[in-house]
Amino acid sequence: MTDRSNDMIKSDPASDGTSLDAVVFSRLMNAFAPFEDSPKIAVAVSGGADSMALALLANEWCRSNSGELIAMTVDHGLRADAAQEAIWVGEQLEKHDIAHRILRWDGEKPQSGIQEAARKARYELLDRELGALGILHLLVAHHRDDQRETLVMRQNRESGVIGRAGMSARRFLRNARLLRPLLPIAKVDLIATVQAYRQDWVEDPSNRNTGFERVRIRHGAILTDDAGGADPDRGTEERQAAEYLIGDLLAATVQVANCGIAQVAFSKWRDAGTGETTACYGLGHIVRVIGGENYMPAFDALAAALLQLRGQEDARVSLGGCVLHRRGDILLVYREVGRMDIAPVRVNPALVIGPAGQRWDNRFELFFDGIRQVATADYADFGRFVIAPLSACDAFHTRAFRAAIGKIAPFVDRLPRAALASIPALYDKEVLLSVGGLEVSGISDVLSAAGCRTVPMGAENAIGMRWRFAPPTPLWESGFKSSPKPDVLLA
């Protein structure tokens, strides 16, 4: 590393903490049991004291359970020294026989909101790698001090019952569980743990940048034991009770189609007798999933939307990149085309034939399972294929086309055109080849019935294409009921 980076390596600051041992860490991990036999675990390691301590402790835990550990470091490309620091992390972990991978965030970086964008990119990279490796558990090193900072930040924003409980010790990515075993542990104890292993670490200079809210809170004199009620243990039972109610409401009233459209039994929802908080959070979960977002809209916005939906049987509300469209006793939630990037996206062969597929609109993944069996040169030319919304198809705007699809999937026939418009579609140049969530082999028949140009018979089957609705927040985390082949929804 450069001299400046070497200056950031720490090994022996003052610490009044108590180091963690294998027994203590095993108790922390037991909270997430059961694990499979010989568990395969990943750990996110930035090189800081917290994540280095976690990697070392997790390595011992894996070995004692006949398991395997792999460490992953994300190079965000935001600092000149980041790449060398990632290499340094791997070199240090190699001394402890810990496998290590570096994941890089490529492409343009936003000019504002860089911390949130980096966090989102980090988890997307990690989740994709976990899926490719078949790893079901990711450990991250958030600790007690991080939790208290989060509580203060959320308190400043007047968060509701969910926010007041801080970070959850366990949440779900698309491909794995994200586990935070160190949430009860103070940072000084993690520093003491690294020191006990005689292991150096790296200090990230962004942790001193007071332009970031979390850093201002960290260095402000406001994290006393009773600072504004920001107690990490306070509110946990209240949050768990609220999540049970939300989950029950969603499971009883919501179904999500594979084409990324939610159908809510609104009369049942309205008569469920749940409080305003449960109803607002429940609606927020639906919007977050259908919109492909990591967070739900603001609580006040959700409350205002519910008020309008309850008072008007044909209400349409735009919220969180979605349209909330009430049709009497049914509420449809679908992606708002006007909030999407509708520019055609060229198919990337390295992605569509891989285990994670190619993502589109942060909601869908496209796979070409049978591409190696494609017989004709025409369909081996990936340059022909692009992904775009169904509304990009000229035939989509004809009643004949929608009627033809409706004969195959009655659910589609009952949807408004605006809901269908945001469904992803695969095009061979200008010809429609496949529709996301409509896993049928008769798309050529649909086009023919509508009087449209079609691709050669059987081409879509030769490619073996399939879509998966895969929003950042899985359906099960929010208590959703998602039936694989419901009678009234698209298969």
C-alpha positions as semicolon CSV with decimal commas, in nm:
position;residue;x (nm);y (nm);z (nm)
1;M;0,000;0,000;0,000
2;T;0,102;0,364;-0,028
3;D;0,264;0,538;0,266
4;R;-0,066;0,705;0,347
5;S;-0,238;0,368;0,363
6;N;0,038;0,226;0,581
7;D;-0,027;0,510;0,825
8;M;-0,386;0,386;0,853
9;I;-0,285;0,036;0,968
10;K;-0,346;0,002;1,341
11;S;-0,239;-0,262;1,587
12;D;-0,225;-0,132;1,941
13;P;-0,444;0,163;2,038
14;A;-0,560;0,194;2,395
15;S;-0,838;-0,053;2,470
16;D;-1,028;-0,123;2,788
17;G;-1,232;-0,393;2,622
18;T;-1,251;-0,767;2,685
19;S;-1,164;-0,995;2,396
20;L;-1,417;-1,249;2,273
21;D;-1,325;-1,616;2,272
22;A;-1,466;-1,919;2,088
23;V;-1,717;-1,997;2,364
24;V;-1,868;-1,649;2,362
25;F;-1,885;-1,639;1,983
26;S;-2,047;-1,981;1,971
27;R;-2,324;-1,851;2,198
28;L;-2,372;-1,554;1,968
29;M;-2,401;-1,783;1,666
30;N;-2,646;-2,014;1,845
31;A;-2,905;-1,737;1,816
32;F;-2,917;-1,809;1,441
33;A;-2,932;-2,189;1,463
34;P;-2,992;-2,433;1,319
35;F;-2,722;-2,443;1,054
36;E;-2,671;-2,723;0,806
37;D;-2,408;-2,990;0,869
38;S;-2,062;-2,860;0,773
39;P;-2,196;-2,507;0,717
40;K;-2,050;-2,288;0,446
41;I;-2,032;-1,929;0,572
42;A;-1,927;-1,601;0,413
43;V;-1,808;-1,295;0,604
44;A;-1,789;-0,939;0,474
45;V;-1,447;-0,795;0,563
46;S;-1,358;-0,432;0,502
47;G;-1,026;-0,456;0,688
48;G;-1,143;-0,261;0,992
49;A;-1,106;-0,393;1,346
50;D;-1,472;-0,499;1,363
51;S;-1,478;-0,713;1,049
52;M;-1,129;-0,854;1,104
53;A;-1,235;-0,969;1,451
54;L;-1,550;-1,125;1,306
55;A;-1,354;-1,308;1,037
56;L;-1,111;-1,454;1,289
57;L;-1,385;-1,564;1,528
58;A;-1,599;-1,705;1,246
59;N;-1,303;-1,900;1,114
60;E;-1,262;-2,082;1,445
61;W;-1,638;-2,143;1,465
62;C;-1,649;-2,291;1,114
63;R;-1,358;-2,523;1,181
64;S;-1,513;-2,647;1,505
65;N;-1,831;-2,725;1,310
66;S;-1,651;-2,894;1,017
67;G;-1,755;-2,600;0,803
68;E;-1,591;-2,363;0,559
69;L;-1,541;-1,987;0,570
70;I;-1,482;-1,748;0,283
71;A;-1,417;-1,378;0,334
72;M;-1,534;-1,117;0,082
73;T;-1,409;-0,762;0,046
74;V;-1,586;-0,506;-0,169
75;D;-1,366;-0,252;-0,345
76;H;-1,601;0,040;-0,408
77;G;-1,342;0,224;-0,617
78;L;-1,407;0,546;-0,426
79;R;-1,055;0,594;-0,289
80;A;-0,717;0,558;-0,457
81;D;-0,597;0,322;-0,183
82;A;-0,904;0,098;-0,179
83;A;-0,773;-0,163;-0,424
84;Q;-0,446;-0,206;-0,238
85;E;-0,627;-0,222;0,095
86;A;-0,845;-0,505;-0,037
87;I;-0,534;-0,695;-0,145
88;W;-0,382;-0,632;0,199
89;V;-0,692;-0,778;0,366
90;G;-0,652;-1,095;0,162
91;E;-0,285;-1,122;0,253
92;Q;-0,365;-1,087;0,623
93;L;-0,645;-1,343;0,615
94;E;-0,425;-1,588;0,426
95;K;-0,206;-1,604;0,736
96;H;-0,505;-1,757;0,913
97;D;-0,589;-1,991;0,621
98;I;-0,905;-1,793;0,540
99;A;-1,009;-1,791;0,173
100;H;-1,068;-1,443;0,034
101;R;-1,238;-1,284;-0,266
102;I;-1,240;-0,923;-0,385
103;L;-1,560;-0,788;-0,543
104;R;-1,536;-0,460;-0,734
105;W;-1,802;-0,195;-0,784
106;D;-1,746;-0,085;-1,142
107;G;-1,919;0,183;-1,342
108;E;-2,009;0,545;-1,279
109;K;-2,060;0,661;-0,920
110;P;-2,335;0,903;-0,814
111;Q;-2,248;1,263;-0,727
112;S;-2,472;1,263;-0,418
113;G;-2,592;1,005;-0,168
114;I;-2,269;0,816;-0,217
115;Q;-2,279;0,625;0,114
116;E;-2,626;0,486;0,047
117;A;-2,538;0,402;-0,315
118;A;-2,220;0,225;-0,200
119;R;-2,411;0,030;0,063
120;K;-2,667;-0,080;-0,195
121;A;-2,398;-0,180;-0,444
122;R;-2,205;-0,366;-0,174
123;Y;-2,496;-0,588;-0,079
124;E;-2,589;-0,651;-0,442
125;L;-2,233;-0,764;-0,519
126;L;-2,218;-0,982;-0,210
127;D;-2,559;-1,136;-0,273
128;R;-2,476;-1,218;-0,635
129;E;-2,152;-1,387;-0,526
130;L;-2,332;-1,581;-0,253
131;G;-2,582;-1,708;-0,507
132;A;-2,307;-1,814;-0,745
133;L;-2,125;-2,003;-0,469
134;G;-2,435;-2,153;-0,310
135;I;-2,362;-1,996;0,028
136;L;-2,664;-1,944;0,252
137;H;-2,522;-1,726;0,532
138;L;-2,340;-1,391;0,528
139;L;-2,193;-1,250;0,848
140;V;-2,149;-0,873;0,882
141;A;-1,976;-0,694;1,168
142;H;-2,230;-0,436;1,285
143;H;-2,188;-0,401;1,661
144;R;-2,350;-0,235;1,961
145;D;-2,203;0,110;1,887
146;D;-2,328;0,094;1,526
147;Q;-2,673;0,006;1,659
148;R;-2,682;0,304;1,889
149;E;-2,580;0,536;1,606
150;T;-2,857;0,391;1,392
151;L;-3,109;0,449;1,670
152;V;-3,008;0,813;1,702
153;M;-3,031;0,863;1,326
154;R;-3,377;0,706;1,313
155;Q;-3,486;0,892;1,623
156;N;-3,388;1,216;1,451
157;R;-3,623;1,117;1,169
158;E;-3,903;1,021;1,411
159;S;-3,906;0,658;1,294
160;G;-4,198;0,440;1,396
161;V;-4,201;0,122;1,600
162;I;-3,983;-0,066;1,350
163;G;-3,721;0,205;1,332
164;R;-3,706;0,254;1,707
165;A;-3,582;-0,104;1,745
166;G;-3,277;-0,039;1,526
167;M;-3,112;-0,295;1,301
168;S;-3,238;-0,650;1,299
169;A;-2,988;-0,920;1,389
170;R;-3,113;-1,125;1,094
171;R;-3,255;-1,028;0,758
172;F;-3,274;-1,186;0,416
173;L;-3,105;-1,107;0,089
174;R;-3,224;-1,273;-0,231
175;N;-2,986;-1,567;-0,199
176;A;-2,883;-1,583;0,167
177;R;-2,942;-1,477;0,524
178;L;-2,758;-1,170;0,647
179;L;-2,656;-1,227;1,010
180;R;-2,525;-0,975;1,263
181;P;-2,389;-1,181;1,554
182;L;-2,193;-0,890;1,703
183;L;-2,486;-0,653;1,769
184;P;-2,465;-0,707;2,148
185;I;-2,087;-0,646;2,148
186;A;-1,914;-0,312;2,209
187;K;-1,648;-0,191;1,968
188;V;-1,380;-0,181;2,238
189;D;-1,429;-0,555;2,287
190;L;-1,375;-0,615;1,917
191;I;-1,056;-0,409;1,924
192;A;-0,942;-0,618;2,219
193;T;-1,025;-0,932;2,022
194;V;-0,813;-0,828;1,723
195;Q;-0,530;-0,740;1,958
196;A;-0,556;-1,083;2,121
197;Y;-0,504;-1,238;1,776
198;R;-0,209;-0,998;1,721
199;Q;-0,375;-0,888;1,400
200;D;-0,346;-0,542;1,241
201;W;-0,636;-0,362;1,076
202;V;-0,707;-0,061;0,854
203;E;-0,882;0,260;0,951
204;D;-1,113;0,389;0,675
205;P;-1,064;0,767;0,642
206;S;-1,434;0,809;0,557
207;N;-1,501;0,725;0,923
208;R;-1,360;1,070;1,004
209;N;-1,557;1,258;0,738
210;T;-1,809;1,471;0,929
211;G;-1,995;1,531;0,604
212;F;-2,168;1,201;0,680
213;E;-2,446;1,198;0,940
214;R;-2,333;0,875;1,104
215;V;-1,983;1,016;1,156
216;R;-2,120;1,334;1,314
217;I;-2,326;1,124;1,552
218;R;-2,031;0,897;1,629
219;H;-1,803;1,186;1,720
220;G;-2,071;1,395;1,888
221;A;-2,115;1,377;2,264
222;I;-2,464;1,229;2,234
223;L;-2,414;0,855;2,274
224;T;-2,444;0,838;2,649
225;D;-2,632;0,547;2,800
226;D;-2,960;0,738;2,806
227;A;-2,901;0,964;2,507
228;G;-3,246;1,052;2,386
229;G;-3,367;0,705;2,475
230;A;-3,132;0,547;2,219
231;D;-3,103;0,215;2,399
232;P;-3,026;-0,079;2,166
233;D;-3,232;-0,314;2,383
234;R;-3,534;-0,090;2,403
235;G;-3,822;-0,152;2,166
236;T;-3,718;-0,501;2,051
237;E;-4,027;-0,674;2,190
238;E;-4,247;-0,397;2,052
239;R;-4,094;-0,442;1,708
240;Q;-4,130;-0,819;1,713
241;A;-4,496;-0,791;1,808
242;A;-4,552;-0,541;1,526
243;E;-4,378;-0,765;1,272
244;Y;-4,600;-1,061;1,366
245;L;-4,911;-0,849;1,304
246;I;-4,775;-0,718;0,974
247;G;-4,682;-1,068;0,860
248;D;-5,026;-1,203;0,949
249;L;-5,198;-0,924;0,754
250;L;-4,984;-0,973;0,444
251;A;-5,010;-1,351;0,448
252;A;-5,387;-1,336;0,472
253;T;-5,450;-1,074;0,203
254;V;-5,165;-1,048;-0,049
255;Q;-5,053;-1,254;-0,344
256;V;-4,768;-1,159;-0,575
257;A;-4,761;-1,279;-0,933
258;N;-4,440;-1,388;-1,102
259;C;-4,484;-1,093;-1,336
260;G;-4,420;-0,860;-1,038
261;I;-4,775;-0,744;-0,970
262;A;-4,937;-0,765;-0,626
263;Q;-5,306;-0,831;-0,574
264;V;-5,449;-0,738;-0,234
265;A;-5,786;-0,851;-0,105
266;F;-5,858;-0,497;0,005
267;S;-6,195;-0,561;0,166
268;K;-6,036;-0,830;0,382
269;W;-5,741;-0,597;0,452
270;R;-5,979;-0,317;0,552
271;D;-6,183;-0,544;0,780
272;A;-5,883;-0,710;0,945
273;G;-5,910;-0,479;1,244
274;T;-5,538;-0,403;1,255
275;G;-5,417;-0,066;1,373
276;E;-5,296;0,216;1,151
277;T;-4,931;0,131;1,217
278;T;-4,971;-0,230;1,101
279;A;-5,164;-0,126;0,790
280;C;-4,912;0,142;0,692
281;Y;-4,610;-0,083;0,738
282;G;-4,787;-0,363;0,553
283;L;-4,855;-0,137;0,257
284;G;-4,495;-0,015;0,273
285;H;-4,365;-0,370;0,241
286;I;-4,578;-0,428;-0,068
287;V;-4,460;-0,108;-0,235
288;R;-4,097;-0,180;-0,149
289;V;-4,109;-0,527;-0,304
290;I;-4,306;-0,438;-0,618
291;G;-4,099;-0,124;-0,675
292;G;-3,769;-0,308;-0,638
293;E;-3,652;-0,076;-0,360
294;N;-3,452;-0,142;-0,048
295;Y;-3,667;0,076;0,174
296;M;-4,036;0,150;0,202
297;P;-4,175;0,504;0,153
298;A;-4,204;0,744;0,445
299;F;-4,467;0,654;0,703
300;D;-4,663;0,978;0,650
301;A;-4,682;0,912;0,275
302;L;-4,812;0,559;0,340
303;A;-5,075;0,690;0,580
304;A;-5,192;0,947;0,324
305;A;-5,210;0,682;0,052
306;L;-5,417;0,450;0,272
307;L;-5,658;0,731;0,354
308;Q;-5,716;0,795;-0,017
309;L;-5,751;0,425;-0,099
310;R;-6,004;0,369;0,176
311;G;-6,215;0,663;0,069
312;Q;-6,232;0,603;-0,306
313;E;-6,318;0,269;-0,472
314;D;-6,136;0,357;-0,796
315;A;-5,844;0,543;-0,639
316;R;-5,504;0,550;-0,807
317;V;-5,207;0,659;-0,600
318;S;-4,846;0,696;-0,717
319;L;-4,604;0,600;-0,443
320;G;-4,252;0,454;-0,422
321;G;-4,221;0,399;-0,798
322;C;-4,551;0,207;-0,799
323;V;-4,916;0,262;-0,879
324;L;-5,164;0,164;-0,608
325;H;-5,483;0,102;-0,806
326;R;-5,799;0,012;-0,621
327;R;-6,074;-0,169;-0,809
328;G;-6,352;-0,208;-0,556
329;D;-6,260;-0,494;-0,324
330;I;-5,925;-0,553;-0,497
331;L;-5,611;-0,341;-0,474
332;L;-5,348;-0,385;-0,746
333;V;-4,992;-0,267;-0,690
334;Y;-4,773;-0,252;-0,998
335;R;-4,461;-0,076;-1,121
336;E;-4,512;0,273;-1,260
337;V;-4,369;0,287;-1,612
338;G;-4,298;0,657;-1,582
339;R;-4,058;0,587;-1,294
340;M;-3,860;0,323;-1,485
341;D;-3,563;0,344;-1,719
342;I;-3,734;0,210;-2,030
343;A;-3,429;0,223;-2,258
344;P;-3,362;-0,122;-2,411
345;V;-3,087;-0,316;-2,231
346;R;-2,870;-0,544;-2,442
347;V;-2,845;-0,900;-2,317
348;N;-2,507;-0,980;-2,161
349;P;-2,414;-1,344;-2,238
350;A;-2,184;-1,363;-1,937
351;L;-2,481;-1,291;-1,710
352;V;-2,775;-1,473;-1,866
353;I;-2,596;-1,809;-1,873
354;G;-2,462;-1,762;-1,519
355;P;-2,623;-1,873;-1,193
356;A;-2,749;-1,525;-1,105
357;G;-2,893;-1,425;-1,443
358;Q;-2,912;-1,071;-1,580
359;R;-3,100;-0,821;-1,360
360;W;-3,349;-0,573;-1,501
361;D;-3,511;-0,281;-1,320
362;N;-3,372;-0,425;-0,996
363;R;-3,674;-0,660;-0,990
364;F;-3,628;-0,937;-1,246
365;E;-3,358;-1,182;-1,348
366;L;-3,336;-1,338;-1,695
367;F;-3,171;-1,676;-1,756
368;F;-3,081;-1,862;-2,076
369;D;-3,060;-2,217;-1,949
370;G;-3,033;-2,391;-2,286
371;I;-2,815;-2,148;-2,481
372;R;-2,543;-2,408;-2,531
373;Q;-2,789;-2,622;-2,726
374;V;-2,889;-2,346;-2,966
375;A;-2,859;-2,488;-3,316
376;T;-2,868;-2,183;-3,542
377;A;-2,617;-1,906;-3,573
378;D;-2,897;-1,650;-3,563
379;Y;-2,976;-1,733;-3,202
380;A;-2,614;-1,761;-3,097
381;D;-2,581;-1,391;-3,179
382;F;-2,656;-1,224;-2,847
383;G;-2,646;-0,886;-3,017
384;R;-2,997;-0,954;-3,138
385;F;-3,149;-0,969;-2,789
386;V;-3,259;-0,675;-2,574
387;I;-3,471;-0,640;-2,260
388;A;-3,734;-0,366;-2,242
389;P;-4,083;-0,320;-2,095
390;L;-4,373;-0,495;-2,263
391;S;-4,502;-0,150;-2,359
392;A;-4,212;-0,126;-2,608
393;C;-4,388;-0,386;-2,823
394;D;-4,613;-0,222;-3,083
395;A;-4,858;-0,511;-3,061
396;F;-4,901;-0,449;-2,687
397;H;-5,107;-0,141;-2,764
398;T;-5,369;-0,342;-2,956
399;R;-5,670;-0,501;-2,789
400;A;-5,618;-0,817;-2,994
401;F;-5,277;-0,875;-2,840
402;R;-5,397;-0,832;-2,483
403;A;-5,698;-1,049;-2,551
404;A;-5,476;-1,325;-2,691
405;I;-5,256;-1,321;-2,380
406;G;-5,568;-1,316;-2,165
407;K;-5,679;-1,647;-2,312
408;I;-5,357;-1,807;-2,188
409;A;-5,351;-1,629;-1,849
410;P;-5,691;-1,502;-1,731
411;F;-5,524;-1,291;-1,463
412;V;-5,362;-1,081;-1,735
413;D;-5,696;-1,027;-1,904
414;R;-5,824;-0,860;-1,589
415;L;-5,528;-0,623;-1,549
416;P;-5,530;-0,261;-1,661
417;R;-5,300;-0,182;-1,951
418;A;-5,080;0,033;-1,726
419;A;-5,006;-0,272;-1,509
420;L;-4,906;-0,486;-1,806
421;A;-4,688;-0,211;-1,949
422;S;-4,415;-0,249;-1,687
423;I;-4,370;-0,627;-1,723
424;P;-4,026;-0,707;-1,871
425;A;-4,000;-0,858;-2,217
426;L;-3,722;-1,003;-2,431
427;Y;-3,697;-0,889;-2,790
428;D;-3,515;-1,037;-3,088
429;K;-3,438;-0,705;-3,250
430;E;-3,794;-0,568;-3,274
431;V;-3,982;-0,897;-3,239
432;L;-4,123;-0,999;-2,901
433;L;-3,972;-1,328;-2,784
434;S;-4,065;-1,370;-2,418
435;V;-4,266;-1,197;-2,144
436;G;-4,149;-1,197;-1,784
437;G;-4,369;-1,406;-1,559
438;L;-4,561;-1,552;-1,852
439;E;-4,384;-1,888;-1,872
440;V;-4,564;-2,026;-2,177
441;S;-4,430;-2,173;-2,499
442;G;-4,706;-2,016;-2,704
443;I;-4,594;-1,654;-2,729
444;S;-4,567;-1,704;-3,106
445;D;-4,931;-1,816;-3,107
446;V;-5,026;-1,505;-2,911
447;L;-4,853;-1,283;-3,164
448;S;-5,002;-1,469;-3,456
449;A;-5,349;-1,438;-3,308
450;A;-5,293;-1,065;-3,279
451;G;-5,170;-1,046;-3,639
452;C;-4,810;-0,966;-3,540
453;R;-4,475;-1,070;-3,679
454;T;-4,328;-1,373;-3,497
455;V;-3,994;-1,541;-3,445
456;P;-3,919;-1,886;-3,595
457;M;-4,120;-2,163;-3,431
458;G;-3,953;-2,312;-3,126
459;A;-3,672;-2,058;-3,105
460;E;-3,764;-1,950;-2,753
461;N;-3,764;-2,313;-2,640
462;A;-3,421;-2,374;-2,794
463;I;-3,279;-2,087;-2,595
464;G;-3,446;-2,210;-2,276
465;M;-3,519;-1,865;-2,142
466;R;-3,689;-1,806;-1,810
467;W;-3,757;-1,509;-1,585
468;R;-3,752;-1,478;-1,208
469;F;-3,913;-1,202;-1,006
470;A;-3,635;-1,124;-0,758
471;P;-3,671;-0,788;-0,578
472;P;-3,395;-0,682;-0,335
473;T;-3,616;-0,766;-0,038
474;P;-3,749;-1,121;-0,062
475;L;-4,117;-1,180;-0,023
476;W;-4,082;-1,407;0,280
477;E;-3,901;-1,145;0,488
478;S;-4,208;-0,923;0,475
479;G;-4,455;-1,204;0,543
480;F;-4,580;-1,222;0,188
481;K;-4,773;-1,517;0,053
482;S;-4,634;-1,600;-0,290
483;S;-4,783;-1,911;-0,445
484;P;-4,570;-2,068;-0,723
485;K;-4,863;-2,151;-0,952
486;P;-5,180;-1,991;-0,813
487;D;-5,496;-2,045;-1,016
488;V;-5,565;-1,676;-1,056
489;L;-5,209;-1,554;-1,107
490;L;-4,952;-1,598;-1,379
491;A;-4,753;-1,921;-1,357
